[in-house]
Amino acid sequence: MYQAAALVLSVFFAGCASMPAWPSSEEPSAPSPAPGAVESSRSSGDYVAVIVQPGDTFASLAGAHLDDPSRGWVIEEFNRTGTLRPGDGLVIPLRPFKPGGLGRGRYQTVPVLSYHKISESKADAMTVTRESFESQMRFLKENGYRVVTMDEFFDFLDFKTDLPEKSVVITFDDGWRSLYELAFPILKRYGYPATLFISTRMITGSDKTLSWEQIREMAAAGIDTQCHTIDHRNLSTLNEGESFREYFEDIEKELTWSMRTIEKNVGKKVRYLAYPYGDTSHLVIVLLKNLGYRGALTVKRGANPFFTPNFRVQRSMIFGDFDLTRFEKNLTTHRSRALR
């Protein structure tokens, strides 16, 4: 990638004096620099080559050329540099430069972490202490991981965008109040987005469960709300004594009514589902597609390469007895073996 950047820079700036002006039939010519001024950027349509100016940052360059200051990582990764010095040459790709996260001898994988309850002191399979959660979020920050949204992750699966090399998705299931009281302040402090998958029947505002008002407050701060059905029933199996027709009508209701309830109370379209117990079937997936869902997530442990099926996304549950060594084992962000 560095060699490609160097090649583009040499084409843009080494021959700047002899380069023809942009044809007027394609786009307007840029204003001529003032006498004595140095031209600091040129564009080819796929790339912008720039000379770093005093005061430039990765965020400011991304804001100017990619219309999104948060995509400064694109400039860092493409140019393989973490520092900017005035006078340096950089290349900014205007299109995805590593579709699917494919690289030489390796491919990118994206871990999706799954949490349920957070507690001040209790730890079990479904509950992580506030102290442990804080240390895990700090570990991500200190070790160069970037937390991305569910939409960004699925855009990666659909080859619509690149993701930072060490991308992670954070999710919470069910709708426990401890997310709002204990996890939410930590997520805000680190500036991390997350996705909450709720079972809508749980949202009562009790001393243990979330209220819609709390969910809307979190949504305004980057905590997305998506579907975990109405009653958390297993979607892939019939209940005892249930006919197939009753089963079909019930799971259709679970997927439809929960979607409508969330959209009514949060004001945002529901696009994703976390399967209760992580179980699914071909029938459930067909129903989800027909209802307009974009994807769904299991609890099968493992990170996700670009060829992960959208409706069988893997998630790694984080248990309360995980120390940071075990936590890190769930953060695989690339594979080095060949694809066959």
C-alpha positions as CSV (number, residue, x, y, z in Angstrom):
1,M,0.0,0.0,0.0
2,Y,2.9,2.4,0.8
3,Q,4.3,1.8,-2.6
4,A,1.0,2.6,-4.3
5,A,0.8,5.8,-2.3
6,A,4.3,6.8,-3.3
7,L,3.5,6.1,-6.9
8,V,0.4,8.2,-6.9
9,L,2.3,11.0,-5.2
10,S,5.1,10.9,-7.8
11,V,2.5,11.1,-10.6
12,F,0.7,14.0,-9.0
13,F,3.4,16.2,-7.8
14,A,6.6,15.3,-9.6
15,G,5.0,16.2,-12.9
16,C,2.7,18.9,-11.6
17,A,4.2,21.6,-13.9
18,S,3.5,19.6,-17.0
19,M,0.0,18.2,-16.0
20,P,-2.8,19.5,-18.2
21,A,-5.7,21.4,-16.7
22,W,-8.9,19.6,-16.0
23,P,-11.1,19.6,-19.1
24,S,-13.8,22.2,-18.7
25,S,-16.4,19.7,-20.1
26,E,-15.9,17.4,-17.1
27,E,-15.7,19.8,-14.2
28,P,-14.8,23.4,-13.5
29,S,-11.2,24.3,-13.1
30,A,-10.0,25.0,-9.6
31,P,-9.1,28.7,-8.9
32,S,-5.5,29.5,-9.7
33,P,-3.3,29.8,-6.6
34,A,-2.3,33.2,-5.6
35,P,1.1,34.4,-6.8
36,G,3.8,32.7,-4.7
37,A,1.4,30.2,-3.2
38,V,2.1,26.5,-3.3
39,E,-0.6,24.1,-4.6
40,S,-1.2,21.7,-1.8
41,S,-3.6,19.1,-3.4
42,R,-4.6,17.6,-6.6
43,S,-7.4,15.1,-7.4
44,S,-7.7,12.3,-9.9
45,G,-11.2,11.2,-9.1
46,D,-10.1,8.1,-7.2
47,Y,-7.4,9.8,-5.1
48,V,-6.4,13.1,-3.7
49,A,-2.7,13.8,-3.2
50,V,-2.0,16.5,-0.7
51,I,1.0,18.3,0.9
52,V,0.5,18.5,4.6
53,Q,0.1,22.1,5.8
54,P,0.8,23.4,9.3
55,G,-2.2,22.7,11.5
56,D,-3.5,19.7,9.4
57,T,-4.7,16.6,11.3
58,F,-6.0,13.3,10.1
59,A,-9.4,14.4,11.1
60,S,-9.3,17.8,9.4
61,L,-8.0,16.2,6.2
62,A,-10.7,13.5,6.3
63,G,-13.3,16.2,6.9
64,A,-12.0,18.3,3.9
65,H,-11.6,15.4,1.4
66,L,-13.8,12.6,2.7
67,D,-16.6,14.7,4.2
68,D,-16.2,12.8,7.5
69,P,-13.6,13.8,10.2
70,S,-14.0,10.3,11.8
71,R,-12.5,8.7,8.8
72,G,-9.0,10.0,9.5
73,W,-8.0,6.4,10.0
74,V,-8.3,5.9,6.2
75,I,-5.5,8.3,5.7
76,E,-3.4,6.8,8.5
77,E,-3.8,3.2,7.2
78,F,-3.4,4.0,3.5
79,N,-0.2,5.9,4.1
80,R,1.0,3.7,6.9
81,T,1.8,6.6,9.2
82,G,0.5,7.8,12.5
83,T,2.1,11.2,12.4
84,L,1.8,14.3,10.2
85,R,4.6,16.8,9.4
86,P,4.2,19.9,7.3
87,G,5.6,19.3,3.8
88,D,4.9,15.6,3.8
89,G,3.1,14.1,0.9
90,L,0.0,12.0,1.5
91,V,-2.5,10.2,-0.7
92,I,-6.2,10.1,0.3
93,P,-8.2,7.3,-1.4
94,L,-11.7,8.5,-2.3
95,R,-13.1,4.9,-2.7
96,P,-12.7,1.8,-0.5
97,F,-9.1,0.8,-0.8
98,K,-9.3,-2.7,0.7
99,P,-12.7,-4.2,-0.1
100,G,-13.5,-7.1,2.2
101,G,-10.4,-6.3,4.2
102,L,-8.2,-8.4,1.9
103,G,-4.5,-7.9,2.1
104,R,-1.3,-9.6,1.1
105,G,-1.5,-13.1,2.7
106,R,-4.2,-12.1,5.2
107,Y,-7.8,-11.0,5.4
108,Q,-9.7,-8.9,8.0
109,T,-12.1,-10.3,10.6
110,V,-14.4,-8.3,12.8
111,P,-15.3,-9.5,16.3
112,V,-18.8,-8.7,17.6
113,L,-18.9,-8.7,21.4
114,S,-22.0,-9.6,23.3
115,Y,-22.9,-8.5,26.8
116,H,-26.1,-8.9,28.9
117,K,-26.0,-7.5,32.5
118,I,-23.5,-5.2,34.2
119,S,-23.2,-5.3,38.0
120,E,-21.3,-3.3,40.6
121,S,-19.9,-6.5,42.1
122,K,-21.6,-9.7,40.9
123,A,-20.0,-11.8,38.1
124,D,-21.5,-14.9,36.4
125,A,-22.0,-16.2,32.9
126,M,-24.5,-13.4,32.0
127,T,-23.1,-10.7,34.2
128,V,-19.9,-8.6,34.0
129,T,-18.8,-6.3,36.8
130,R,-18.6,-2.6,36.1
131,E,-14.9,-2.7,36.9
132,S,-14.2,-5.5,34.4
133,F,-16.3,-3.7,31.7
134,E,-14.4,-0.5,32.3
135,S,-11.0,-2.3,32.0
136,Q,-12.1,-4.1,28.8
137,M,-13.2,-0.8,27.2
138,R,-9.9,0.8,28.3
139,F,-8.0,-2.2,26.9
140,L,-9.7,-1.5,23.5
141,K,-8.6,2.1,23.5
142,E,-5.1,1.5,24.7
143,N,-4.4,-1.2,22.2
144,G,-5.6,0.6,19.1
145,Y,-9.0,-1.0,18.6
146,R,-11.8,1.0,17.0
147,V,-15.4,0.4,17.9
148,V,-17.7,0.7,14.9
149,T,-21.4,0.8,14.5
150,M,-23.6,-2.1,13.3
151,D,-24.4,-0.3,10.1
152,E,-20.6,0.2,9.4
153,F,-20.0,-3.5,10.1
154,F,-22.7,-4.6,7.6
155,D,-21.5,-2.1,5.0
156,F,-18.2,-3.9,5.3
157,L,-19.9,-7.3,4.8
158,D,-21.7,-5.9,1.8
159,F,-18.4,-4.5,0.3
160,K,-19.7,-0.9,0.6
161,T,-16.9,0.4,2.8
162,D,-13.6,-0.3,4.5
163,L,-13.2,-0.7,8.2
164,P,-10.2,0.2,10.4
165,E,-7.8,-2.8,10.7
166,K,-8.7,-3.4,14.4
167,S,-12.5,-2.9,14.3
168,V,-14.8,-4.2,17.0
169,V,-18.6,-4.1,17.4
170,I,-20.2,-3.9,20.9
171,T,-23.7,-5.3,21.6
172,F,-26.0,-5.8,24.6
173,D,-29.0,-8.2,24.7
174,D,-32.4,-8.2,26.5
175,G,-32.9,-4.7,28.0
176,W,-31.5,-4.7,31.5
177,R,-31.4,-1.4,33.4
178,S,-27.7,-1.9,34.3
179,L,-26.8,-1.0,30.7
180,Y,-28.1,2.5,31.3
181,E,-26.8,2.9,34.9
182,L,-23.4,1.3,34.6
183,A,-22.3,0.6,31.0
184,F,-23.7,3.7,29.3
185,P,-21.5,6.2,31.2
186,I,-18.4,4.2,30.4
187,L,-19.3,4.0,26.7
188,K,-19.9,7.7,26.6
189,R,-16.6,8.4,28.2
190,Y,-14.8,6.4,25.5
191,G,-17.0,7.7,22.7
192,Y,-18.0,4.1,21.8
193,P,-21.1,3.3,19.8
194,A,-23.0,0.1,20.7
195,T,-26.1,-1.8,19.7
196,L,-28.8,-2.8,22.1
197,F,-31.0,-5.8,21.1
198,I,-34.2,-5.6,23.2
199,S,-37.0,-8.1,23.9
200,T,-39.8,-5.5,23.8
201,R,-41.9,-7.1,26.5
202,M,-39.0,-6.4,28.9
203,I,-39.1,-2.6,28.4
204,T,-41.2,-1.7,31.5
205,G,-39.0,0.8,33.3
206,S,-38.8,-1.4,36.4
207,D,-36.0,-1.3,38.8
208,K,-34.3,-4.1,36.7
209,T,-35.3,-3.2,33.2
210,L,-35.0,-0.2,30.8
211,S,-37.7,2.3,30.0
212,W,-38.3,3.7,26.6
213,E,-37.2,7.1,27.8
214,Q,-33.8,5.7,28.8
215,I,-33.5,3.9,25.5
216,R,-34.3,7.2,23.6
217,E,-31.7,9.0,25.7
218,M,-29.1,6.4,24.8
219,A,-30.0,6.4,21.2
220,A,-29.3,10.1,21.0
221,A,-25.8,9.3,22.3
222,G,-25.0,6.6,19.8
223,I,-26.5,3.4,21.3
224,D,-28.5,1.9,18.5
225,T,-31.7,-0.1,19.4
226,Q,-32.5,-3.3,17.4
227,C,-34.7,-6.4,17.8
228,H,-34.4,-9.4,20.1
229,T,-38.1,-10.4,19.5
230,I,-41.0,-9.8,21.9
231,D,-40.7,-12.6,24.4
232,H,-37.3,-14.1,23.7
233,R,-38.7,-17.4,22.5
234,N,-36.5,-19.8,20.5
235,L,-37.4,-19.0,16.9
236,S,-36.0,-22.3,15.5
237,T,-38.1,-24.9,17.3
238,L,-41.8,-25.6,18.0
239,N,-43.0,-25.3,21.6
240,E,-44.5,-28.4,23.2
241,G,-48.0,-29.1,21.7
242,E,-47.7,-26.3,19.2
243,S,-48.8,-27.0,15.6
244,F,-46.7,-25.9,12.7
245,R,-49.3,-23.3,11.8
246,E,-49.3,-21.9,15.3
247,Y,-45.5,-21.9,15.3
248,F,-45.3,-20.0,12.0
249,E,-47.8,-17.4,13.0
250,D,-46.1,-16.8,16.4
251,I,-42.6,-16.4,15.1
252,E,-43.9,-14.0,12.4
253,K,-45.6,-12.0,15.1
254,E,-42.3,-12.1,17.2
255,L,-40.4,-10.6,14.3
256,T,-43.0,-8.1,13.1
257,W,-44.6,-6.7,16.3
258,S,-41.2,-6.2,18.0
259,M,-39.9,-4.3,14.9
260,R,-42.9,-2.1,14.9
261,T,-42.8,-1.4,18.6
262,I,-39.2,-0.3,18.5
263,E,-39.7,1.9,15.4
264,K,-42.7,3.5,17.1
265,N,-40.9,4.3,20.4
266,V,-37.4,5.1,19.1
267,G,-38.2,6.6,15.7
268,K,-35.6,4.7,13.8
269,K,-36.0,1.8,11.3
270,V,-35.1,-1.7,12.7
271,R,-32.7,-3.6,10.4
272,Y,-31.1,-6.2,12.6
273,L,-32.0,-9.1,14.9
274,A,-30.2,-11.0,17.6
275,Y,-31.5,-14.5,17.7
276,P,-32.8,-15.5,21.1
277,Y,-30.4,-18.3,22.3
278,G,-28.5,-17.7,19.1
279,D,-30.6,-20.3,17.2
280,T,-32.1,-19.9,13.8
281,S,-33.3,-21.8,10.7
282,H,-33.7,-21.4,7.0
283,L,-37.4,-20.6,7.6
284,V,-36.6,-17.8,10.1
285,I,-34.0,-16.3,7.8
286,V,-36.5,-16.3,4.9
287,L,-39.0,-14.5,7.1
288,L,-36.4,-12.0,8.2
289,K,-35.5,-11.2,4.6
290,N,-39.2,-10.8,3.6
291,L,-39.7,-8.4,6.5
292,G,-36.9,-6.2,5.4
293,Y,-34.2,-7.1,8.0
294,R,-30.7,-6.6,6.7
295,G,-29.0,-9.2,8.9
296,A,-29.1,-11.2,12.1
297,L,-26.6,-12.4,14.8
298,T,-26.0,-15.7,16.6
299,V,-23.9,-16.4,19.7
300,K,-21.5,-18.7,17.9
301,R,-18.1,-17.5,19.1
302,G,-15.7,-16.2,16.5
303,A,-14.9,-13.1,14.4
304,N,-16.4,-12.3,11.0
305,P,-14.6,-12.2,7.7
306,F,-16.2,-10.5,4.6
307,F,-17.7,-13.8,3.5
308,T,-19.8,-14.2,6.7
309,P,-23.5,-14.7,5.8
310,N,-25.5,-11.6,6.8
311,F,-28.0,-13.7,8.7
312,R,-25.5,-15.9,10.5
313,V,-23.1,-13.3,12.0
314,Q,-21.0,-14.7,14.8
315,R,-20.9,-13.0,18.2
316,S,-18.6,-13.8,21.2
317,M,-20.3,-13.6,24.6
318,I,-18.2,-12.0,27.3
319,F,-18.6,-13.8,30.5
320,G,-18.1,-12.4,34.0
321,D,-15.1,-14.5,34.8
322,F,-13.0,-13.3,31.8
323,D,-9.7,-11.7,32.7
324,L,-8.1,-9.4,30.1
325,T,-6.2,-12.4,28.6
326,R,-9.4,-14.3,27.9
327,F,-11.1,-11.1,26.8
328,E,-8.3,-10.5,24.2
329,K,-8.8,-14.0,22.8
330,N,-12.1,-12.7,21.5
331,L,-10.5,-9.9,19.5
332,T,-9.2,-11.6,16.4
333,T,-9.0,-9.0,13.7
334,H,-7.3,-10.8,10.9
335,R,-6.5,-14.3,9.6
336,S,-3.2,-15.1,7.8
337,R,-4.2,-18.4,6.2
338,A,-5.0,-18.6,2.5
339,L,-8.6,-18.6,1.2
340,R,-9.5,-21.8,-0.6
